[in-house]
Amino acid sequence: MTNLIATSFTAVDLDALAGFEGRVAVVVASDGKLDAGARRINRLSKGALARLVEAGKLEDAKAGKVITLNFPAGMAAEAVDVLVLDRRPSALDARKAGAAFGKILSAGNALLIAGSNTKTAQIVLGAAMRAYEFNPHKTASDDKSRSLSVMCAKPEEVVADAKPLLAIAEGAHMTRDLVNEPANVLTTTEFADRLKEMESLGLNVEVLEEAELEKLGMGTLLCVGQGSDSPSKVVVMQWNGGEKDAKPLALVGKGVVFDTGGISLKPAGGMEDMTMDMGGAGVVSGVMRSLALRGAKANVVGLVGLVENMPSGNAVRPGDVVTSMKGDTVEVINTDAEGRLVLCDVMWYAQERFEPAGMIDLATLTGAIIIGLGHENAGVFSNNDDLCNAFLKAAESEGEGAWRMPLGQAYDDMLKSRIADMKNIGGRPAGSVTAAQFLQRFVKDETPWVHLDIAGVASLKSESTLAPTGATGWGVMALNRLVSDMFET
């Protein structure tokens, strides 16, 4: 797994600044006032920071930006990076500044002079998130050894603040690694093996193989993977950090490690991106890692359905009728609407076995949600206002875009089948909504439920504030916050 940048926290030692080699970052308020660390940097650099302020450069820079002074005179540093922040910055602006710094970190050592800044831990989180690189398959790439030393007024307190945040960053890194991996590496077996390794963190991890899934009656999940040589699996991860008898929150993820569309074959252009069709399972895995690392005082179970959707002589066909674990029959109209077939069986299993206090499923489910919301927001569907609003609040507080979408009987009627209990698609109109309506048929009346369609936010063609191009890790921070806000004791 991609490692976080090595980070240490020390007391402020201004005398060490002159001889430090590498990048030096200093936090400067947008009003131009310099703290003790910035004043020492200004003196060493023969007034460079003061000239920056006098030229109005800080006024032009938005909070959260970085201005770089390369090879400052009077210092051994290769650069001084000025992190521009309001005097009382928000957590999100602090992360932005840290991310701007993390983006430019290369091999070697870096130093952040944070002083008494109250959002130091958030700056560090931003740097850790944005410093992520995925390069295990580049033979010519250097194995960068990077470290970040943070000088702060009260290092013990900052360490306490930063520890749970870095656990979240590590979970997001895991999600990104899984989503970025090519399908010939991240097979269903390899995916399950990586999750099994998290038992070392205190998670209880079970891998349900095809024979057991058949006994359970998971006909819809199994039909998706029957055309592939990779065996279908369900992995169950339990974190029991809350009260002994408290019902868990269930997180359910779609884990299609590669999606050709099956017999309803996708166009060739862009099919290589379908390595990310296990994004929902990747987020669930990353959240479970974060919860374990920070010792969350909550009961949470993460379940992922791992399959590969391939065309072959044994693949499910359009027009086939399959039976779900619930017992409902489904007419498969389009084999490329496979994610809902995976999720519905795992969701039913989660409710039958764990009777959860709430259930949230995540999936790169529909292209239609991208048409509706672009790449700024995930689609949010729910049968419960309390759980839905709590998630939306958590997502907003973490800067992860999410927008509630409608559900209703008229959409549900679009799933009617002539020969089975339902079809697996409702046609082109409202495609993301009818997909959610399909899933809702497998939600018990007493189960608070949220469905997150993350097709537009799981992986991007351009960089975002906290992530380079590719997998974003969207959802790890928001779901961690939801657990903290609503389920921790």
C-alpha positions as a Python dict, from the first residue, in 0.01 Angstrom:
ca = {
    (1, 'M'): (0, 0, 0),
    (2, 'T'): (115, 354, -77),
    (3, 'N'): (268, 495, 240),
    (4, 'L'): (182, 832, 388),
    (5, 'I'): (459, 1087, 382),
    (6, 'A'): (664, 1032, 700),
    (7, 'T'): (563, 1309, 941),
    (8, 'S'): (715, 1413, 1273),
    (9, 'F'): (628, 1694, 1516),
    (10, 'T'): (883, 1894, 1712),
    (11, 'A'): (903, 2209, 1920),
    (12, 'V'): (991, 2530, 1739),
    (13, 'D'): (1368, 2576, 1694),
    (14, 'L'): (1424, 2894, 1495),
    (15, 'D'): (1801, 2860, 1512),
    (16, 'A'): (1781, 2548, 1294),
    (17, 'L'): (1619, 2728, 1001),
    (18, 'A'): (1930, 2878, 841),
    (19, 'G'): (2098, 2545, 779),
    (20, 'F'): (1794, 2337, 682),
    (21, 'E'): (1819, 2188, 333),
    (22, 'G'): (1506, 2107, 138),
    (23, 'R'): (1175, 2292, 127),
    (24, 'V'): (1073, 2519, 414),
    (25, 'A'): (708, 2615, 449),
    (26, 'V'): (588, 2899, 666),
    (27, 'V'): (231, 3003, 744),
    (28, 'V'): (163, 3374, 684),
    (29, 'A'): (-169, 3541, 756),
    (30, 'S'): (-341, 3698, 456),
    (31, 'D'): (-324, 4035, 634),
    (32, 'G'): (55, 4018, 603),
    (33, 'K'): (140, 4005, 973),
    (34, 'L'): (439, 3778, 1040),
    (35, 'D'): (471, 3551, 1343),
    (36, 'A'): (804, 3465, 1505),
    (37, 'G'): (888, 3191, 1255),
    (38, 'A'): (801, 3410, 956),
    (39, 'R'): (1004, 3699, 1100),
    (40, 'R'): (1309, 3473, 1134),
    (41, 'I'): (1263, 3353, 773),
    (42, 'N'): (1229, 3715, 663),
    (43, 'R'): (1550, 3812, 839),
    (44, 'L'): (1743, 3514, 701),
    (45, 'S'): (1617, 3577, 348),
    (46, 'K'): (1715, 3946, 370),
    (47, 'G'): (1360, 4078, 376),
    (48, 'A'): (1207, 3859, 105),
    (49, 'L'): (883, 3798, 296),
    (50, 'A'): (840, 4166, 375),
    (51, 'R'): (884, 4254, 8),
    (52, 'L'): (622, 3992, -78),
    (53, 'V'): (377, 4157, 160),
    (54, 'E'): (461, 4509, 42),
    (55, 'A'): (406, 4407, -320),
    (56, 'G'): (51, 4302, -232),
    (57, 'K'): (106, 3941, -331),
    (58, 'L'): (-68, 3807, -21),
    (59, 'E'): (-371, 4025, -82),
    (60, 'D'): (-402, 3882, -434),
    (61, 'A'): (-365, 3522, -312),
    (62, 'K'): (-674, 3342, -193),
    (63, 'A'): (-663, 3173, 145),
    (64, 'G'): (-525, 2824, 105),
    (65, 'K'): (-275, 2914, -168),
    (66, 'V'): (105, 2879, -168),
    (67, 'I'): (360, 3131, -297),
    (68, 'T'): (710, 2988, -356),
    (69, 'L'): (1040, 3173, -320),
    (70, 'N'): (1306, 2959, -487),
    (71, 'F'): (1662, 2940, -351),
    (72, 'P'): (1627, 3219, -93),
    (73, 'A'): (1943, 3415, -23),
    (74, 'G'): (2086, 3361, 324),
    (75, 'M'): (1936, 3013, 365),
    (76, 'A'): (2043, 2661, 270),
    (77, 'A'): (1683, 2574, 175),
    (78, 'E'): (1599, 2505, -188),
    (79, 'A'): (1274, 2700, -149),
    (80, 'V'): (1055, 2884, 97),
    (81, 'D'): (687, 2810, 47),
    (82, 'V'): (452, 3071, 192),
    (83, 'L'): (118, 2917, 296),
    (84, 'V'): (-136, 3198, 285),
    (85, 'L'): (-416, 3160, 539),
    (86, 'D'): (-662, 3380, 719),
    (87, 'R'): (-568, 3447, 1079),
    (88, 'R'): (-850, 3214, 1189),
    (89, 'P'): (-872, 2974, 896),
    (90, 'S'): (-1144, 2717, 842),
    (91, 'A'): (-1043, 2352, 846),
    (92, 'L'): (-1107, 2327, 470),
    (93, 'D'): (-887, 2631, 390),
    (94, 'A'): (-612, 2487, 611),
    (95, 'R'): (-634, 2160, 419),
    (96, 'K'): (-617, 2348, 89),
    (97, 'A'): (-298, 2520, 196),
    (98, 'G'): (-150, 2192, 314),
    (99, 'A'): (-251, 2027, -12),
    (100, 'A'): (-88, 2299, -219),
    (101, 'F'): (230, 2234, -22),
    (102, 'G'): (194, 1857, -46),
    (103, 'K'): (159, 1879, -423),
    (104, 'I'): (509, 2022, -465),
    (105, 'L'): (689, 1794, -221),
    (106, 'S'): (952, 1585, -397),
    (107, 'A'): (1219, 1351, -269),
    (108, 'G'): (1396, 1462, 47),
    (109, 'N'): (1306, 1647, 363),
    (110, 'A'): (1059, 1927, 412),
    (111, 'L'): (994, 2151, 708),
    (112, 'L'): (669, 2322, 806),
    (113, 'I'): (695, 2610, 1054),
    (114, 'A'): (344, 2615, 1196),
    (115, 'G'): (410, 2797, 1521),
    (116, 'S'): (89, 2833, 1720),
    (117, 'N'): (-148, 2795, 1425),
    (118, 'T'): (-464, 2629, 1555),
    (119, 'K'): (-523, 2436, 1232),
    (120, 'T'): (-179, 2276, 1208),
    (121, 'A'): (-322, 1922, 1207),
    (122, 'Q'): (-555, 2014, 921),
    (123, 'I'): (-262, 2156, 722),
    (124, 'V'): (-79, 1828, 775),
    (125, 'L'): (-386, 1630, 662),
    (126, 'G'): (-401, 1830, 340),
    (127, 'A'): (-32, 1773, 273),
    (128, 'A'): (-60, 1399, 340),
    (129, 'M'): (-363, 1363, 113),
    (130, 'R'): (-217, 1557, -181),
    (131, 'A'): (134, 1409, -160),
    (132, 'Y'): (-16, 1074, -272),
    (133, 'E'): (141, 914, -579),
    (134, 'F'): (52, 583, -743),
    (135, 'N'): (354, 448, -931),
    (136, 'P'): (413, 78, -847),
    (137, 'H'): (392, -14, -1216),
    (138, 'K'): (640, 248, -1344),
    (139, 'T'): (973, 72, -1384),
    (140, 'A'): (1172, 394, -1429),
    (141, 'S'): (1021, 581, -1137),
    (142, 'D'): (1232, 666, -835),
    (143, 'D'): (1128, 530, -500),
    (144, 'K'): (1097, 870, -337),
    (145, 'S'): (1187, 892, 27),
    (146, 'R'): (1002, 1193, 164),
    (147, 'S'): (962, 1329, 512),
    (148, 'L'): (787, 1625, 668),
    (149, 'S'): (894, 1777, 998),
    (150, 'V'): (643, 2008, 1164),
    (151, 'M'): (765, 2273, 1407),
    (152, 'C'): (478, 2376, 1633),
    (153, 'A'): (423, 2545, 1967),
    (154, 'K'): (264, 2247, 2142),
    (155, 'P'): (376, 1933, 1957),
    (156, 'E'): (206, 1690, 2197),
    (157, 'E'): (-133, 1851, 2138),
    (158, 'V'): (-83, 1865, 1762),
    (159, 'V'): (14, 1497, 1756),
    (160, 'A'): (-311, 1413, 1936),
    (161, 'D'): (-508, 1619, 1682),
    (162, 'A'): (-322, 1480, 1381),
    (163, 'K'): (-332, 1110, 1468),
    (164, 'P'): (-700, 1046, 1380),
    (165, 'L'): (-669, 1269, 1072),
    (166, 'L'): (-371, 1072, 944),
    (167, 'A'): (-574, 753, 1000),
    (168, 'I'): (-832, 899, 763),
    (169, 'A'): (-560, 984, 511),
    (170, 'E'): (-430, 627, 527),
    (171, 'G'): (-779, 495, 462),
    (172, 'A'): (-815, 730, 164),
    (173, 'H'): (-477, 613, 32),
    (174, 'M'): (-597, 253, 50),
    (175, 'T'): (-912, 343, -142),
    (176, 'R'): (-707, 522, -408),
    (177, 'D'): (-466, 229, -442),
    (178, 'L'): (-754, -14, -493),
    (179, 'V'): (-930, 207, -747),
    (180, 'N'): (-609, 284, -939),
    (181, 'E'): (-493, -80, -963),
    (182, 'P'): (-530, -249, -1303),
    (183, 'A'): (-770, -541, -1315),
    (184, 'N'): (-501, -798, -1398),
    (185, 'V'): (-347, -714, -1059),
    (186, 'L'): (-659, -648, -851),
    (187, 'T'): (-850, -967, -919),
    (188, 'T'): (-1133, -1068, -689),
    (189, 'T'): (-892, -1297, -506),
    (190, 'E'): (-625, -1029, -466),
    (191, 'F'): (-886, -781, -343),
    (192, 'A'): (-1010, -1027, -81),
    (193, 'D'): (-652, -1103, 26),
    (194, 'R'): (-577, -734, 82),
    (195, 'L'): (-885, -700, 298),
    (196, 'K'): (-798, -1012, 494),
    (197, 'E'): (-466, -849, 584),
    (198, 'M'): (-655, -585, 783),
    (199, 'E'): (-718, -839, 1057),
    (200, 'S'): (-382, -717, 1189),
    (201, 'L'): (-555, -386, 1267),
    (202, 'G'): (-823, -553, 1480),
    (203, 'L'): (-1090, -603, 1215),
    (204, 'N'): (-1270, -936, 1194),
    (205, 'V'): (-1261, -1029, 824),
    (206, 'E'): (-1452, -1316, 661),
    (207, 'V'): (-1435, -1418, 296),
    (208, 'L'): (-1746, -1593, 163),
    (209, 'E'): (-1666, -1808, -140),
    (210, 'E'): (-1895, -1907, -428),
    (211, 'A'): (-2016, -2232, -272),
    (212, 'E'): (-2137, -2046, 35),
    (213, 'L'): (-2293, -1770, -176),
    (214, 'E'): (-2485, -2036, -366),
    (215, 'K'): (-2616, -2184, -39),
    (216, 'L'): (-2726, -1836, 68),
    (217, 'G'): (-2915, -1796, -259),
    (218, 'M'): (-2723, -1497, -396),
    (219, 'G'): (-2836, -1562, -752),
    (220, 'T'): (-2821, -1203, -872),
    (221, 'L'): (-2464, -1146, -751),
    (222, 'L'): (-2344, -1480, -885),
    (223, 'C'): (-2497, -1427, -1228),
    (224, 'V'): (-2279, -1118, -1281),
    (225, 'G'): (-1955, -1309, -1227),
    (226, 'Q'): (-2046, -1638, -1393),
    (227, 'G'): (-1883, -1540, -1723),
    (228, 'S'): (-1544, -1476, -1560),
    (229, 'D'): (-1266, -1710, -1456),
    (230, 'S'): (-1228, -1500, -1138),
    (231, 'P'): (-1441, -1640, -855),
    (232, 'S'): (-1709, -1417, -707),
    (233, 'K'): (-1673, -1340, -336),
    (234, 'V'): (-1830, -1143, -55),
    (235, 'V'): (-1599, -1003, 212),
    (236, 'V'): (-1738, -907, 552),
    (237, 'M'): (-1531, -672, 773),
    (238, 'Q'): (-1647, -609, 1129),
    (239, 'W'): (-1523, -335, 1362),
    (240, 'N'): (-1671, -369, 1710),
    (241, 'G'): (-1551, -62, 1895),
    (242, 'G'): (-1885, 45, 2039),
    (243, 'E'): (-2120, -91, 2302),
    (244, 'K'): (-2148, -467, 2296),
    (245, 'D'): (-2517, -488, 2208),
    (246, 'A'): (-2537, -178, 1986),
    (247, 'K'): (-2654, -252, 1634),
    (248, 'P'): (-2390, -169, 1372),
    (249, 'L'): (-2393, 71, 1083),
    (250, 'A'): (-2364, -136, 765),
    (251, 'L'): (-2156, -9, 472),
    (252, 'V'): (-2206, -203, 147),
    (253, 'G'): (-1982, -159, -157),
    (254, 'K'): (-2003, -261, -521),
    (255, 'G'): (-1679, -436, -613),
    (256, 'V'): (-1684, -507, -988),
    (257, 'V'): (-1309, -537, -1042),
    (258, 'F'): (-1358, -498, -1417),
    (259, 'D'): (-1675, -427, -1611),
    (260, 'T'): (-1684, -509, -1980),
    (261, 'G'): (-2061, -479, -1975),
    (262, 'G'): (-2086, -855, -2026),
    (263, 'I'): (-2291, -966, -2328),
    (264, 'S'): (-2424, -607, -2344),
    (265, 'L'): (-2066, -509, -2429),
    (266, 'K'): (-1947, -155, -2365),
    (267, 'P'): (-1788, 50, -2647),
    (268, 'A'): (-1411, 5, -2668),
    (269, 'G'): (-1337, 374, -2614),
    (270, 'G'): (-1290, 434, -2243),
    (271, 'M'): (-1340, 73, -2138),
    (272, 'E'): (-995, 82, -1979),
    (273, 'D'): (-1142, 309, -1712),
    (274, 'M'): (-1363, 26, -1591),
    (275, 'T'): (-1086, -83, -1356),
    (276, 'M'): (-1248, 173, -1123),
    (277, 'D'): (-1590, 2, -1118),
    (278, 'M'): (-1506, -138, -776),
    (279, 'G'): (-1491, 216, -636),
    (280, 'G'): (-1774, 160, -388),
    (281, 'A'): (-1598, -142, -239),
    (282, 'G'): (-1277, 60, -234),
    (283, 'V'): (-1439, 334, -25),
    (284, 'V'): (-1590, 83, 219),
    (285, 'S'): (-1247, -78, 259),
    (286, 'G'): (-1077, 257, 321),
    (287, 'V'): (-1337, 363, 577),
    (288, 'M'): (-1298, 37, 768),
    (289, 'R'): (-921, 85, 772),
    (290, 'S'): (-957, 440, 904),
    (291, 'L'): (-1201, 337, 1177),
    (292, 'A'): (-968, 60, 1294),
    (293, 'L'): (-658, 280, 1289),
    (294, 'R'): (-818, 552, 1498),
    (295, 'G'): (-998, 306, 1728),
    (296, 'A'): (-1347, 436, 1658),
    (297, 'K'): (-1591, 380, 1943),
    (298, 'A'): (-1862, 246, 1714),
    (299, 'N'): (-1985, -83, 1570),
    (300, 'V'): (-1953, -81, 1193),
    (301, 'V'): (-1966, -367, 944),
    (302, 'G'): (-1836, -329, 590),
    (303, 'L'): (-1951, -573, 322),
    (304, 'V'): (-1823, -581, -37),
    (305, 'G'): (-1939, -794, -328),
    (306, 'L'): (-1641, -879, -549),
    (307, 'V'): (-1711, -994, -905),
    (308, 'E'): (-1584, -951, -1261),
    (309, 'N'): (-1832, -889, -1543),
    (310, 'M'): (-1702, -1068, -1853),
    (311, 'P'): (-1860, -1202, -2173),
    (312, 'S'): (-1815, -1575, -2234),
    (313, 'G'): (-2008, -1887, -2324),
    (314, 'N'): (-2120, -1905, -1962),
    (315, 'A'): (-2211, -1538, -1916),
    (316, 'V'): (-2558, -1424, -1814),
    (317, 'R'): (-2763, -1314, -2117),
    (318, 'P'): (-3014, -1034, -2174),
    (319, 'G'): (-3354, -1189, -2115),
    (320, 'D'): (-3236, -1434, -1847),
    (321, 'V'): (-3430, -1446, -1521),
    (322, 'V'): (-3236, -1483, -1197),
    (323, 'T'): (-3347, -1516, -835),
    (324, 'S'): (-3213, -1292, -559),
    (325, 'M'): (-3133, -1394, -201),
    (326, 'K'): (-3451, -1215, -98),
    (327, 'G'): (-3645, -1446, -329),
    (328, 'D'): (-3752, -1186, -585),
    (329, 'T'): (-3693, -1266, -950),
    (330, 'V'): (-3517, -1027, -1186),
    (331, 'E'): (-3535, -1017, -1564),
    (332, 'V'): (-3191, -912, -1687),
    (333, 'I'): (-3258, -667, -1970),
    (334, 'N'): (-2903, -529, -1986),
    (335, 'T'): (-2601, -714, -1847),
    (336, 'D'): (-2421, -380, -1814),
    (337, 'A'): (-2662, -284, -1534),
    (338, 'E'): (-2478, -530, -1315),
    (339, 'G'): (-2384, -330, -1007),
    (340, 'R'): (-2737, -329, -868),
    (341, 'L'): (-2748, -708, -909),
    (342, 'V'): (-2439, -735, -691),
    (343, 'L'): (-2554, -485, -431),
    (344, 'C'): (-2907, -613, -381),
    (345, 'D'): (-2791, -955, -259),
    (346, 'V'): (-2522, -812, -30),
    (347, 'M'): (-2766, -555, 111),
    (348, 'W'): (-3022, -825, 187),
    (349, 'Y'): (-2754, -1041, 349),
    (350, 'A'): (-2638, -745, 561),
    (351, 'Q'): (-2990, -687, 691),
    (352, 'E'): (-3066, -1055, 753),
    (353, 'R'): (-2745, -1117, 945),
    (354, 'F'): (-2672, -790, 1125),
    (355, 'E'): (-3007, -608, 1158),
    (356, 'P'): (-2815, -280, 1119),
    (357, 'A'): (-2908, 52, 1275),
    (358, 'G'): (-2859, 200, 930),
    (359, 'M'): (-2726, 92, 591),
    (360, 'I'): (-2532, 291, 334),
    (361, 'D'): (-2437, 146, -2),
    (362, 'L'): (-2181, 295, -239),
    (363, 'A'): (-2137, 220, -607),
    (364, 'T'): (-2005, 360, -932),
    (365, 'L'): (-2352, 269, -1048),
    (366, 'T'): (-2470, 483, -1340),
    (367, 'G'): (-2338, 712, -1609),
    (368, 'A'): (-2667, 894, -1572),
    (369, 'I'): (-2559, 1047, -1242),
    (370, 'I'): (-2264, 1209, -1423),
    (371, 'I'): (-2503, 1363, -1675),
    (372, 'G'): (-2710, 1501, -1388),
    (373, 'L'): (-2441, 1613, -1143),
    (374, 'G'): (-2113, 1610, -1332),
    (375, 'H'): (-1801, 1538, -1130),
    (376, 'E'): (-1877, 1778, -846),
    (377, 'N'): (-2127, 1575, -645),
    (378, 'A'): (-2222, 1217, -570),
    (379, 'G'): (-2589, 1133, -601),
    (380, 'V'): (-2762, 1067, -268),
    (381, 'F'): (-3085, 868, -241),
    (382, 'S'): (-3254, 774, 86),
    (383, 'N'): (-3565, 646, 260),
    (384, 'N'): (-3478, 823, 586),
    (385, 'D'): (-3437, 1198, 631),
    (386, 'D'): (-3241, 1175, 957),
    (387, 'L'): (-2970, 948, 819),
    (388, 'C'): (-2962, 1127, 486),
    (389, 'N'): (-2932, 1473, 639),
    (390, 'A'): (-2662, 1353, 877),
    (391, 'F'): (-2463, 1223, 582),
    (392, 'L'): (-2512, 1541, 379),
    (393, 'K'): (-2393, 1746, 677),
    (394, 'A'): (-2088, 1523, 719),
    (395, 'A'): (-2003, 1544, 349),
    (396, 'E'): (-2033, 1924, 349),
    (397, 'S'): (-1813, 1959, 657),
    (398, 'E'): (-1544, 1748, 488),
    (399, 'G'): (-1567, 1927, 153),
    (400, 'E'): (-1694, 1620, -34),
    (401, 'G'): (-1974, 1712, -274),
    (402, 'A'): (-2306, 1529, -238),
    (403, 'W'): (-2658, 1612, -362),
    (404, 'R'): (-2988, 1448, -272),
    (405, 'M'): (-3191, 1300, -557),
    (406, 'P'): (-3559, 1195, -563),
    (407, 'L'): (-3728, 859, -523),
    (408, 'G'): (-4093, 782, -598),
    (409, 'Q'): (-4353, 532, -712),
    (410, 'A'): (-4356, 657, -1070),
    (411, 'Y'): (-3987, 570, -1102),
    (412, 'D'): (-4046, 234, -936),
    (413, 'D'): (-4318, 150, -1186),
    (414, 'M'): (-4061, 177, -1466),
    (415, 'L'): (-3905, -148, -1340),
    (416, 'K'): (-4212, -364, -1406),
    (417, 'S'): (-4139, -685, -1596),
    (418, 'R'): (-4378, -898, -1802),
    (419, 'I'): (-4220, -1227, -1693),
    (420, 'A'): (-4048, -1160, -1357),
    (421, 'D'): (-4092, -952, -1042),
    (422, 'M'): (-3886, -672, -1190),
    (423, 'K'): (-3643, -570, -1467),
    (424, 'N'): (-3290, -464, -1384),
    (425, 'I'): (-3325, -135, -1577),
    (426, 'G'): (-3606, 113, -1630),
    (427, 'G'): (-3492, 267, -1958),
    (428, 'R'): (-3288, 579, -2036),
    (429, 'P'): (-3496, 842, -1853),
    (430, 'A'): (-3394, 897, -1489),
    (431, 'G'): (-3143, 613, -1510),
    (432, 'S'): (-2976, 686, -1177),
    (433, 'V'): (-3314, 717, -1003),
    (434, 'T'): (-3453, 389, -1135),
    (435, 'A'): (-3127, 220, -1031),
    (436, 'A'): (-3182, 351, -679),
    (437, 'Q'): (-3546, 237, -692),
    (438, 'F'): (-3426, -112, -782),
    (439, 'L'): (-3203, -116, -475),
    (440, 'Q'): (-3479, 17, -250),
    (441, 'R'): (-3682, -297, -325),
    (442, 'F'): (-3418, -483, -123),
    (443, 'V'): (-3431, -248, 177),
    (444, 'K'): (-3651, -356, 466),
    (445, 'D'): (-3907, -102, 586),
    (446, 'E'): (-3739, -72, 925),
    (447, 'T'): (-3389, -11, 785),
    (448, 'P'): (-3273, 352, 745),
    (449, 'W'): (-3089, 352, 412),
    (450, 'V'): (-2877, 578, 195),
    (451, 'H'): (-2758, 495, -155),
    (452, 'L'): (-2454, 684, -287),
    (453, 'D'): (-2396, 682, -662),
    (454, 'I'): (-2028, 780, -685),
    (455, 'A'): (-1970, 724, -1057),
    (456, 'G'): (-1881, 1090, -1109),
    (457, 'V'): (-1653, 1141, -809),
    (458, 'A'): (-1459, 816, -754),
    (459, 'S'): (-1197, 883, -1022),
    (460, 'L'): (-1124, 1201, -1217),
    (461, 'K'): (-942, 1291, -1539),
    (462, 'S'): (-796, 1599, -1373),
    (463, 'E'): (-652, 1670, -1030),
    (464, 'S'): (-867, 1788, -744),
    (465, 'T'): (-778, 1988, -434),
    (466, 'L'): (-669, 1687, -228),
    (467, 'A'): (-582, 1430, -496),
    (468, 'P'): (-383, 1399, -818),
    (469, 'T'): (-546, 1276, -1139),
    (470, 'G'): (-711, 937, -1092),
    (471, 'A'): (-873, 791, -784),
    (472, 'T'): (-992, 1050, -532),
    (473, 'G'): (-1083, 847, -225),
    (474, 'W'): (-1412, 1042, -213),
    (475, 'G'): (-1633, 930, 72),
    (476, 'V'): (-1373, 811, 323),
    (477, 'M'): (-1368, 1144, 507),
    (478, 'A'): (-1746, 1195, 492),
    (479, 'L'): (-1835, 847, 614),
    (480, 'N'): (-1575, 863, 888),
    (481, 'R'): (-1732, 1192, 1001),
    (482, 'L'): (-2081, 1040, 987),
    (483, 'V'): (-1969, 754, 1213),
    (484, 'S'): (-1810, 1004, 1452),
    (485, 'D'): (-2113, 1232, 1458),
    (486, 'M'): (-2394, 977, 1472),
    (487, 'F'): (-2272, 634, 1585),
    (488, 'E'): (-1977, 671, 1822),
    (489, 'T'): (-2046, 629, 2192),
}
